Amino acid sequence: MRLQPNEVNAIAQAAREAFTPGTSVFLFGSRVDDSKRGGEIDLLVEITEAMPPAELVRRRTRFVSRIYRLLDEQRIDVVIATQVQQDSREVVAAAKREGIQVAQV
């Protein structure tokens, strides 16, 4: 996994500030492969229950903004899925298959 401890800590702190208890955050994509270089930070955030779209956007914005403040601006992609609902998006399936959990709220 190509994240430094301070990056993992920043992601966990941002998740605690933006999401409810029970939320899990997984790193996926090129950053899970130690043999690769570069690449954005791809995160899957699994929330415990569905929420209105406006609330979801507000929380995602707070999460990414907090990471930016803690780590400076980096390329970060965030996908949000609900733990209790089936999500048919391929990106969610890939993230669950290949991802490494980096935070649990």
N, C-alpha and C positions, 0 to 999 in steps of 0.2 A: 504494500500500500504506500503510495507516494503522497502522504500528508505528514507534515511535521506535527509534533505533539501540540504546539501552540495553535495550529490550524484545527486540530481535532477539538481542543478545548474551546476555541472560538465558535465552532459549529455547535457544540453542546450547549454553550452559554446562550447563543442566539436562539436555539430551539427551546430552551427553558423559558426565555422571555417572550417568545412568539406563539407557542403552542401549548395545548393542555397536557396534563399528566397522561402517560400512556403512549405518547407519540414516540415513534422510532425514526431515526435518520440513518440512511444507508448511503455509502459512497459506491458509485458504480462507474463504468466507462473506463477510459484509458488510465485513470489514476489508480486503479486496483492492480495494474500490471507493472511490476517493478522494472521490467525490461524496457518500457517505453519512456519517452521524455515529453515534457510539456503537457498541454491539454488543459481544458477547463476542469473545474471541480463540478462533477455531476452528482447531484444528491436526490435521492428519493425520500420524501417525507411521508410517512404513513401516520395519518391522524386517526383518532379513535372513533370519530363519528362525523357524518356529513354535516356541512354547514353551508349557509347561503353563499353564493358566489362573491358578493361584495365583502363578506367577512373573510373568505378564503384569500382574496386579493390583498386585503389589509394585513392579514397575518403573514402572508408570503413576503410582502414588501417589508414588513418589520424584520423578518428573519434575515433576508438578504441585506438589508441596510445595516443591521447589527454586525453581520459578518464583515461587511465592507469597513465599518468603523474599527473593528478589531484587527483586521488583517490588511487594510488598504484595499483598494479596488483590485479584484481579480475576476477572471471570467468564471461565473458561477451559473450553472443551470439547475433549476429546481423543478422537480416533478412532485406533485402532491396526489396521494391516493388515500382512500379510506380503508381502514383495516377490515371493516365489517361488510363491505360491498365488493363484489367481483368487479375487477377493472380489466377490460379487454385490450387496453392499449399495449402494444408490443414493447414499448419502452419500459412500462411497469413490469412486465413479465421478465424482461432482460435484467432489470435492476434487481429484482427479487432473486433471480437465478445466479447472478454474478456478484451481487453487492456484498459489501462488508459493513456491518453495523458500526457506526461511529458515535452514536448518541442514543440514549433512552431517557426520555423526560419523566 
